[in-house]
Every structure is written in C-alpha cells, then in structure tokens.
Amino acid sequence: MTSQPVQAKLSKLRTAEAQLDQVASALDVQTDIGFRETLQILLRVGMYYRHFKARISAKIGFITVESMFRLLIVPWPGKIVVDHVVLGQPIPEDAAGYPAFLAPFVLFLAGKSPIEMMLWVVLVGVLMVIVFGVTPNRGAGRSPSGMPTGAAAGASGAAGAWLAQGHDTATQTENEANRAGSLMGGLLGILDFKVNLRLSQVLNHLMRSQLSARIKSLPMTTLDDQRIGDTVYRVLYDTTSATLLLEGLTVGMYSGVLGIVVSLVMMHVYYGSAPEIIVLAILTFPLMLVAVVPFARMARRRSQASRASGANTTSNIEEGMSNVLAVQSLGGNKRESERFKRASSESFKRFRLEAIVKLSFQQVGSLAFMLGQVIFFIVMAKQVIDGAFTAGDYFVVVYYFFVLSATFSAWGYMYTEWQVYIAGLRRVFFLMDLPTENETSGQTLPPIEKGVFMHDVGLVYPDGRRALRGVNFEARIGEIVALAGPTGAGKTSLAYLVPGFLQPTEGKVTIDGIDIERVAVNSIRAQVSYVFQETQLFSDSIFDNIRYGNVDATRGDVERAARTAGAHAFIEQLPNGYDTNLGTVTSKLSVGQKQRIAIARGLVRDARILILDEPTSALDPETEEYLVDALYEAAQEKLVIVIAHRLSTIASADRIYFLEEGQVLEFGSHSELMEIEDGHYRQYVDLQSMASTS
C-alpha cells in the first residue's frame, strides 16, 4: 500500500519532466536513455580528446609526477617525526622500515638530535611546497573527478580557479568552460594549471564551434521547430559537460589507477603482515557501488529536467526581447513578467530536485565510507597495541589506506555523478545528429545560363501541411518573373525551392537541366541571392551589412547598390554614413530603410538569380518605381523573381504566376492574364483596384 503513493508521485514527476522536454524543444522529446546509450556517449566524447593529444599527454605527465611524489615521498616525513623526533627511537643502521630510495636521507639524519632532525624535515617540507605545493600533512580526500576535497584541498595548496556562480545549471556550467585545476601547487602546479586551463578552453571552443556550425546547416523546416533559447542553451551550457568528463577520466580515473597500484605495492612491501587492512580498503569499492549506482538513472533524469527548464527560461528571455515592441504596445509587460517568473521558478525547482538526488547518493556513500573507516581504525589500533607496527607506521598506513579508500569511494560516486554530464552531452549530440542540408556533397553547379524549371512539384511540410501541389514553373535568365496570389497561397514556399531552403516532396526542380537534389547546396546558393520579407540585419556597419554576401565588394559597389535600392540618400545623412553601426541605430531606422539596406545587400552580391520577397511592401511609391526600373536593368544579366502583392510591382514582369492554395492557377504576362474573363488574376487585380479607390 505504501508503494502506491510513491509510484504515483514518481509518475507525476516523470510526466512533468516530459512536458518540460516538449516545451523546451519540440524535436527532442525522447530524452530517457539506458546504459548502452550512456556508454556510446562516453565513447563518442572520448573521440574529441584525440584532437588534443599533446595537451592531454602533458596533463597526464603532471598527474604522474604529482601522484608518484605524493605517494612515494609525502607519507614518510610523518613517520620520521613521530618515531625519531617525538618518541626518540633510534634510526636503524640499515634504515629498515623505510623505502630504499629514502634510505640515504634517513641515514643522513642518524646521530642527529631531535631538533636537528625536525629542522631538516621542515626544510624538506619547504622545498616540497615551493616545487610541488604539497605538505606532509596533505590529506587524501577525493571528489568524483579526482580533485582534493575538504581538508585535503586546503592542505595541498592545489592550484585552481573558479568563477562566481549561482544555484542553477546554466551559471554553474558556464564555470566549466574555463574549468582548470591542478593536483599540485607551487611552480609545477602553476604550469599544470596553465595547461589544464587551455585544454578546457580549446575543448569547449571546439564543441561549441562544431555545434554552432551544425545548427546553421540544419534545414529550415527543422529550425522552425527548434526554439532559439534551447539552441543557445545547448551551445553555451551543455557543451561544457565534456570538460568535466575529461577531468574525471584524467584526474579521476588515471590518477586513481596510479594511486591504487602504488599504494597497494607500498602496503604489500612494507606492511604485508596485515593484509586485512588492504582488503578493507579494496572492499570500499563494491560497498560504494552497491550504495550509489541505483541513483544513476535518477540523477540523469533530474539533470535532463534541470537543463530543459533552464533552456525554457533562456527561450523566454529571448522571445520576450525579440518581441519587446509587441509586448509593450499590447500592454503585455505584466503577463511576460509572470511568464518569465514561472519559467525561472521552475528552473530553480528542477535544480533543487537534481541537488537532492546528488545529496542523497553522497550521503548514502558517505555512510558506507565511514563504516569502512571505523573498521579500519579498530584493526589498525590493534596492530599498534600488539607492537606489530610503530606509532609512525600508523600514520603511513593511514595515509595509504585513505588513498585507496578515497579513490574507491570516488569511483563509486563517479558513474552516478557522470550522469549529470551525460544528460548535457546527450542534448549536444542530439542536435549534431539531426539531418543537415546537403551543403558540400553533390556536384558543383556551373554558372547558370538558362534558368529554373519545376516539373509537377509538390511540397508537404513535416507536420503534414501541404504547401504546393502539381506546380509547373519556368524562369529564365534575363527575365523578371513575379509570383502573385493571396496570403498563404504558397508563393514563398515555391521561392524557397530555388535556393534549396526546402526540398520538394514530389516532382523535380532543375537548374539548367540539373536536378538540384544532386547539387551541393552551397553551390546553388553561391548563385542565388535571396532578400527575405522579414529584414535581417547584423550588428555591424552598414557598409559590412550590404557587402555581407560579397566581402570583396568595393566601396563603389556598395554605394551603387545602395543608390539602386534607394538607400544612399538616408545613409549619407546618418552621423557616420556607411560606417554607422546598426547595433546602435537599428531601432531608429524605419522598416522601409531597413528593407532598402537588405535589398542593396541582395543587389551587391554577384548572383545569377535574385529573389525578392515583398521588396516594396514598406517603400513609398517614388522609391518603388525607382526600384522596379532598377530591377529591369538588373534582369538583363540575371533572373529576378519577385514575390509581391502590389500590382505596381509585378505588372511589368515578363511572366506572372498566380497561385492559390498551393496551385498555379494561371500564368502569363499582365496583359495576357487580364484578357482572361473571370480569371483569378483579373479578379485579384480588380479587388486591389477597388480597395485603392475606395
């Protein structure tokens, strides 16, 4: 009976998490993965490390130096102080009880007074701090990543740097992009830290750059279903999980294996008479696994939910700022504030749930670890009391026991702790694995000589909406071809087929007789310039905005295109002219001014096909007439496709295609279409005429 309420709560929790996934990204909803997928992600991220062999080798070298010094040298000064300084026991003539490599130093101390021996030990300690940043009282505590924790970190002088952070996944993971640390301090620790910092940064830079480039190559239909805020979150915050896994593999796994091997050898050689101590240390590992591993999947699920809610918060900020004019004009400030508050509150709530899971398995693991410690102290105390070990031996054995037990304990935590990072990397690789456009594979399109032809083309969007049906279309170089029709007729969808923004689900689109499905997308777009209905400008100078598609364009080319688009006059009136940065004045430009800059950008590009989507919607009649005349001049050398509702823009086109409900109902010149009695285009024109005269 008691399990039913628990099951109900778990079911409710998972349902809420599934809804979060859906809100964060309509594409990425199957977020729960198993052990096999987890291993695949680990192996895949490991492939990234091969790009940094030199830096990783250097890091492993520093870890080796630190581990060997810490394990072979650090424990023994404590034995010298306890046995020969405090208790006054004489040093054996053959330095028995000490490692052979320390025998010269131990025999050097023979015959010296306790004060002199203490001074020499202090001197050695000072040298250890200067070079290694390590003191004889260094602890052996380890985090799941392998870094010193608690008193161990304080005693070690280990180098590290972390930024201030908050209590959510985003601000914490931002730290990981610049995460660096060293098991040492001192001179070697500074060098190790520098290598580690650069390694973290180049690794995160590679993953961020690759993911960003991959996103930009996704098909338009995919991008339409992916929220910008979630995409930004994955690029900036989820990619940093690779840094923590790298630290776990190098510092945690490698230094752990090295520490276990050296510690077992030292304990077997010098304290083999008490094998039960070694067994106790080894048993820590299975004890920790039994206690902690059941939390693994739970940790991964809670981390996924935390990241999804954080991405939702980021999306809320992005969408609110992108639509700030609509929010302010419609009095939606309060509603948007409440929406953001809910998203932010949910983000912190999901992080708290994730933190509770972490705290739970850490507490369970700590109990198991403490149980092993209690048993060890009882066994070791008996050995000292019975005279099998000296008081100094006690400190040495305790040190090695803690190295073993702390490492095994950290390994027990490690797999469960890594689930948090696996959740982030799963989100990264999900976007990377989405099908991209055929950018580079395929044949290169030669310079277009004839034009674009469509044969019985149909288009159905992924959500099942039909945009085009049975379209036959031709547009030749040297022509102006117009697409007309009511809103939602399919004009823009048809135009998107030319540069390959969309791919036909039926029929064939050819350029100069070549099926564009066999052509590399970059090769097509190199010869197509598209001016979108929604003006897209960058936070850069007007000069660089206009020549964005043709970076080799000269000042004269840019000004000539601006004059053609009717933009030169108002640009010259700006404080810095063409050097004016649009990041500071975009909001002060009118819609028409922005549109003219975008048109100039399309004109300055040396493209064989120019597509203008509603180019005159925000232009005054005089500027529109000037632009139409310029298009006729441009059409002498290229194909111009115009999408427009205004009759004045399309009336002079060589050919007009009239679309309705995704079908081409009529085509021909303006005069030919007007001669068709009860024709669709003629009715469309009559309606416009009536609207303009009323």
N, C-alpha and C positions, 0 to 999 in steps of 0.2 A: 504493500500500500504506500509506503514512504517513497518508493522509487517513482511512482506515477507523477507526483508534483515536480520532482526533479526533471523527469523526462519532458514534462510539459514546458518547464522553464527553458530547457535546452532547445526544444523545438521552436519556441517563441524567439529565442536568441538567434538561432540559425536563420529563421525566416526574416528577421530584421536585418541580419547581415546580408542576406541575398538581395533584399530590397536596396540596401546601400550600394551593392555592386551594380545593380541595374541603374541607379541614379547616377553613379559616378561614370559609368561607361556602358552604353547600350550594346557595345561589341563584346566586352569582356565580362561575361556573366558566369562562366564555368570556372570558378576560382579555386575550388577544393581539389587538391592533388594528393596522391598517395606516395608511398615510399619510393616506388620506381621512378616517378616523375621528379621527386626530390633529388635522387642520385643523378638523374640526367641533367638537372640544372647545375649541380655541383661540378659535374664533368665539363659542362659547357662553359661555365665561368672560368674553370681552370684553363681552358684553351686561350683565354685572353692573357693569361700570365706569361705565355710563351713570347709575347711581344716585348717583355721587359726582363729578359734572361740576365742581363748584366746587373741590373739594379737588384733583382731578387737574389742573385748569387752573392752580391755584396752584403745584402741584408742577412742572408743565411750565414755568411762569413762572420759578421759581427755577433750574431746569436751564438755561433760556435765558440768564438773567443770568450764571450761573456759566460756561457754555460760551463766551459771547461775550467775557467778561472774560479767561478763561483763554487763549483762542485769539488774541485781538487785542492783549492787553496783556502778558501774562506772559512771552513769549519774548524781548521786546526789551530789557529791562534787562540781560540777559546779554551782548547784542551791544555795549551801551554800555560795560560794564565791560571786556570783552576788548579791543575796538578802541581805546577812547579813554582808559581808565584804565590798563590793563596795558601795551598796546603803544604808547600815546601818540599815536595817529593823530589828526590834527585833525578836528573836526566839519565836514562840508561846509556851505558857506554856505546852500544850499537844503535841507539835511537830506536829501540824496539817499541812497537806500538804506533809508529809514525810511518807515513809513506816514504819510500826510498828517495823520491825527488825532493823531500823536505829534510832529509837526514842532515845535509851539510849545514843548514841554518840551525837545526835543533842542536847539533853537536857544537856549533859555534857558541850557543848560549850556555853550554855545560860549564860549570865552575863560576859562573857569574852570579852576583847577588840578585835577590828577587827584584830590587828596584831597577837594576841594570836590565834584567830580562824584560821588565814591564816597559821600560823606555824603548827598547828595540822593537817590541811588539807594537807600541804606539807609532814608532817611526814607519814600520811596515804598513800600518793602517793608514797613515797619512799618504804614503805613496799609492796605496790602493784607491784612496778617494780621488787623488789627483788624476790618475790614469783611467781608472775604471768607474769611479764614483760609487764604489762598493765598500762597506764597512763590515767588520767581523760579526756584528750583531744583526746582520741582514736577515730578515725573515724569509720564509719560503712560500707564503700565500700566493695563490694564482687565481686570476679570473678565467672564465671560459676561453678567452682569447689568448691566455698565457701571460698577460701583464701582471706585475706585482700588485697586490691589493692590501688595503689596510696598513698595518704597521710595516708590512714588507715593503710597500711602496715608499713609505716615509723613511725607512732605514736605508734603502738602496740608493737614494739620490738619483733615481732613474730619470732620464730626460723625457719630457712630454709637453705638449701644448694643445689645449682645447679651448674653443671659443665659448662665450657665454651662450647658454641655451635654455629653452623653455621646456614645458612639460607636454609637448606633443611630438608626433613623429617627424613633422616637417623640420622644426627647428633643431631637433636632436640629430637628424640625419644630415642636415647641412654641415654639421661639425665633421661628419665622416669624410666629406670630400677633401678636407685638409687634415685628416687624422694622421698623426705621426707620434711615435714614441720610441723609446729605447729601453732595453733592459738594463742598460748601463747609464751612468752619469759621467762626469769627468770629461777628459779630452776625447776618448773613444766614443762616449755617449753622444757628444755633440756631432761628431762625424756620422754616427749611426742615425741620429735623429734627422740630419740633413738628407741622407739617402732615403730614409723612410718617408719623409715629407714629400720629396719629389716623386717617389714611387706612387704614393696615394694620389697625388695631383694628376700625374700623366695617365694613370689607370682610369680615374674618373673622367678626365678630359676625353679619353678615347671612347669610353662607353657613352658619354653624353653626346659626343660628336656623331658617332655612328647611329645612335637612336634618333637624333635630330634629323640627320640626313635621310634616314629610313622613313621617318614620318612625312617628310616633304615629298617623297616619291610614292606615297600611297595614292590610290585612285580617289577621285573627287567624291565618289559615292561612299567610300569608306570614311573619308574625313568628315562628311556631313553627319555621320552617326557618332563621331567621337568628340566629346566635349573638350574645349581648349584647355580649361583648367586642369582636367585629369591628365591631359597630354603633358602640360608643363610640369605637373607634379611628378610624373614618371621620369621625365628627363632630368629634373633637378634633384629629386629626393630619392627615388627608388634606385637609381644607378649607384648610389653610394654604398649600397649593400655589398658590392664587390670588394670594397676596401676592408670591411670587417671580416669577410671570409678569407681574404688574403692574409690578414693579421692572424686569424685563427689557424690557418694552415701553416704559416711560417713560425710565428711565435708560439702558438698553442701546440700544434702537432709536432713540428720538428724539434723545438727546444724541449718539449715534453718527452719525446722519444730519447733524445740525447741525455736528458736528466735522469730518466729511468734507468737507462743502460749503465751510465757512470755510477749512479747511486747504488744499484744492485751489485756491481762489481766491487765497489769500495766496501760495502757492508759485508759481502761474502768473504773478501780477502781479510779484512781486519776484525770483523765481528761475526764470522761464520759460526761461532759457537752458540749463537742464539738465533737459529733460523726462524723461530716463531715470530720474531719481530719483522722479518722480511715478508713472511706470509701475511701478517696483519696488514702491512702496507698495501700488498697486492690485492687483498680482499676488499679494499676500499672501492675499487673499480666496479666489480659486479654489484656491490651493495648500492653504489650511486646509480648505476644503470637501472636497477630494479625500482629505485625510488623516483627517478626523474623522467625516464623515457616515456612513461604513459602520458606525460604532459605535452609531448612533441606536437601532435596534430592540433591540440587545443591552442598551443602557442602560435602555430602557423595561421590558424583561422582567425584568432584575435588580431594578429598583426595585419592580415589582409583587410579586415574590417576597419582597423585604425587608419590604414593607408587610403582605403576607399572613402572614408568620411573626411580625411584631410584633403583628398582630391576634390571632393564635393565642395568643401569650403573655398578652395582655390578657384573653382569654377564660379562660385557665387560672386567672389570679388571681381573676377574677370568680366562676367556678364553684366554685373551692376555698373562697372566703369565703362564698358563698351556701349551701354545703352543709357548713359547718365542723362542725356538730354530728354529721352522719353520718360525716365523716372522723375525728373524734376518738373517737366511740363505737365505730366499727368498726376502730379501730387502723390507719387509712389514712394517718397523717401522713407516714410514710416514703415510701409509694407516691406520695402527692400531691407531696411534695418532689421526687422523682425525675421525675415528670411535668412539673413546672414547670421543673426544670433542663434537661430535654431541649428544651422549648419555648424557653426563654431562650437556650440554646446555639445552637439552630437560627436564632433571630433574629439573633444576632451573626454567625453564619456567613453568612447571606444578606446582611447589611450589608457584610461583608468582600468578598463577591463583587461587590456593587454598587460598592464603593470601588475594587476592582481594575479594573473596566471604566472608571470615571472616570479613574483614574490612567493607564490605558493610552492613552485618547484624548487626555489632556492632554499626555502625554509625546510622542506622535506629533505633536501640534500644535505643541509647543514646538520640536521639531526643525525643522519647516517654518518656524516663525517665526525661529529662529536662522539658518537658511540665508539668509533674506531680509536679515537684519541684516548678515551677513558681506559679502554682495554690496553692500549699501548703503555700508558703511564704505569698501570699496575704491573705489567710484565717487566718493564724496564727498571722500575724501582726495586723489584725482587732481585734482578741481576746485580744491581749495585750493592744492595744489602748483603747478598751472598758473597760479594767480593769478586764476582766474575768480571765486572767492569769497574773502572775507576770513576770518580766523580767527573773528571774531564771527559772520559769516554761517553758519559751520559749526554753531554752537550753535543758531541759529534754525532752520536746515533740519533738523537732527537732531530738534529738538522737534516740528516739523510732521510729519516722517517717522514718528516714534513715535506721534503721534496717529492718523495714517492706518493704519499697520501694526497698532497695538494694537487699534484699533477693528475692522479687518477680521479680525484674529485672533480677537477676542472673538465676532464674528458667526459665524465658523466653528465655534466651540465652542457657540454659543448653541442651535442647533437640537438638538444632541445632549444638551446639559445640560438643556434643557427637557423631555426625555423623562421625566426623573425626576418632574417636576411633573405631566406629562400622566398618568402612571400613577396618581398620587394623585387627580387630578380625575376620571379615568375611574371610580374607585371611588365618588366622591361622586355623580356624575351617574347611576351605575347605580341606586343606591338612590332617587334623586329620580325616576327614570323608571319605577319599579315601579308597577303599577296600584294606586290607592288606593281607599278606600271612597268611596261617593257621598255625601260629607258635606253639601255645600251645594246641589248641583244636584238638582233634582227639586222636587216640590210639597211644600208645608208641610202637615203632618198637623194637622188641627183637634183640639181637645180630645176625647179618646176617650170615647165614650158607650156603645158596645156591647161590644166586646171583640176577641179574637184568634181567627182561624179559619184552619185549614190544610186544603187540599184535595189529597189524593193526593200528599203531599210526599215527595220522596226527596232524599237527600244523599250525595254521594260526595266524599271528600277528594281533594286534588290528587294524593296518592300512590296513588290507586286504591282505598283502603279505603272500603267502603260503611258509612255510619253509620245511615241511615234508609231505609225503603222503604214506600211506599204509606201514609203516615201521614195520617189524618183526625182533626182535633182542633178543639175549640172551648172557649173560656174567656171568660166574660162578666164585665163589671164587676159587683161585688157578690158574687163567688164566691171560694171558695178551691178551687183545682184542684191536685191532687197528681200527681206523676209518680213511679211506683214501678217496681221491677224490679231484677234482679241487676246487679252491676257490669259495665259495658261494654254495657248494653242500648241506650244511645242517649239517655238522659234529658237529660243536659247538652247534647248536640248539638241536641236538639229545643228546649230552652230558649234556646239561643244564637240560634235563628232569630227569636225575638220582637224583640230589640233590634237585629237586623241584624248581630250578630257574624259570623254565617255566612249565606250565601245558598243557597237550595235549588237543587239541580241539576235537580230535577223537581218538577212541581206548582206550587202557588201559596200564599203566605202573605198574608192580608189582615188589616187592622185597620179595623174599621168599614166593611168592604167595599172598602177601598182597597188595591191591590196594593203591598206595601212596596218592591218594586223600583222603583216610580215616585216614592217618597218620599225626601226628603233624610234621610240617616242621623241627622244632628244633630236633626232634627225628631222622629224616633222616640225617640231616647234622652233627649230632654228630658222625655218622659212615661213612661220606664221606669227603674226603679231596680233594679239587679242586685247582690245580695250573693253574692260568689263563695265557693266551697267553700274555696279557699285564701285565708286572710285577707291583705288588702293594706292595710298601714298606712304612713303617711308620717312622716318625722322632723319632727314638728311637735307642737303641743299637742294634748291630747285634744279640747279644745273645737273647734279648727280641723279636726281629723280627722273629727269627727262631722258638722260642717256643710260638709264639702268639696263635696258636691253641691248645697248650698244656702247660699251665702255670706251670704244675707240673714237666715238663721235667727237668732233671738234666743237669749239665754241660757236663757230659759224653754223655748223649743222644743227646744233641745239636751238640757236636763235631763229634759224629758218623754219624749223618745225614748229616753234612757238608762235611765229607770225602766222603760219598756215592755220594753226588751231585757234588763233585769235587770243593768244595768251601773252604775247610780247609786251603789249602796252601796260597791262596792270603789273606784270613782273618788274618792269623797269621802274615803276612807281614805289615799289617796296624799298625799305631802308637799305638793304644790301643787294637789291636786284636779284640776279640769278644765284648769288651766293647766300641768299636768305635761307636759313634752316627752317624746314617745315615743322620740325618738332616744337617750335616756339610760336608759330603763327598759323598753323593749320586750322585751328578753331576760328580764326579771324577771316579766313578765306570763305567766299561764298561757294555754294555747291557747284555753280557754273564755272567758277575759277578753278576749282579742283578738277572738274571734268575736262577743262581745256588743257590743263597740265598733263592729265592722263592721255588725252588724245595726242598731244605733242610727243609724249613718250612712245606711243604706238607708231607715229609717223617717222620718228628719227631712226627707228630700227630698220635695217636693211632686210626687209622680209618680202617675199613674193606674194604673200596673202595677208591682207589687213582686214580684220573683223572688228566691227564697231557695234557694240550692243547699246542701243538707245543713246547715241552720241550727242544728240541735240536736245535731250529732254530738259536740260537746265540752261539752255542757251537762248539768248534773245534773238528775234527774227533776223537782225542785221548780221550777227555773228554766225547764225545758222546758214544764211545764204552764202556768206564768205567761205564757210567750211565745206558746203556742198560743192562749190566751184573748185575748191582745192582738192576734193576727193576725185573729181573728174580728171584733174591734172595728174593726180597720183595713179589713177586707174589706167593710164597709158602704158605703164610698165608693170603693173601688178594687178591682182584680183582683189577687189574691195567688196566685202559682204557687209551689208548694213541691216541691222535689226532696228525697226522704228515703228512708232505708232503715228507720228506726224506725217501727214500726206506730203507736206512741203519737202520733207527729207527724202522720200522714196519715189516721188512722182517722176523724176528724171532718170531713174535707174534703167539699165539696159533690159533687165528682166526682174519681174516681181513674182515671188512665190507667196500665195495666200494660204495660210494654214488655219485649221480649226480642228480642235480635239485630236491633235496629233497627225492629221492627214493633210496632204497638199490637195486642196480643192480646185485651185486654178493657178495658172502661171502664164506670164507673158508681159509685154510692156504695159505701161499705164494706159495708153490709148487703146491697146488691144483688149485689155480687161474691162475697160469702161464701155466697150461696144457690146459686151455680153449682157443681154437683157436679163434682169433678175439675177445677175451674177453676184456671188458672195462679196467679191472685192468692191463691186459697184455699190452694193448696199452699205458696205463698210465706209466707203468714201462719202456717200450721201449722209450717213449718220454723223460723220465728222463735220461735214459742211453745215448741217442743221444745227449742230452743237455750237459751232463757231459764230453763226449768225444770230442765234437766239440770245 
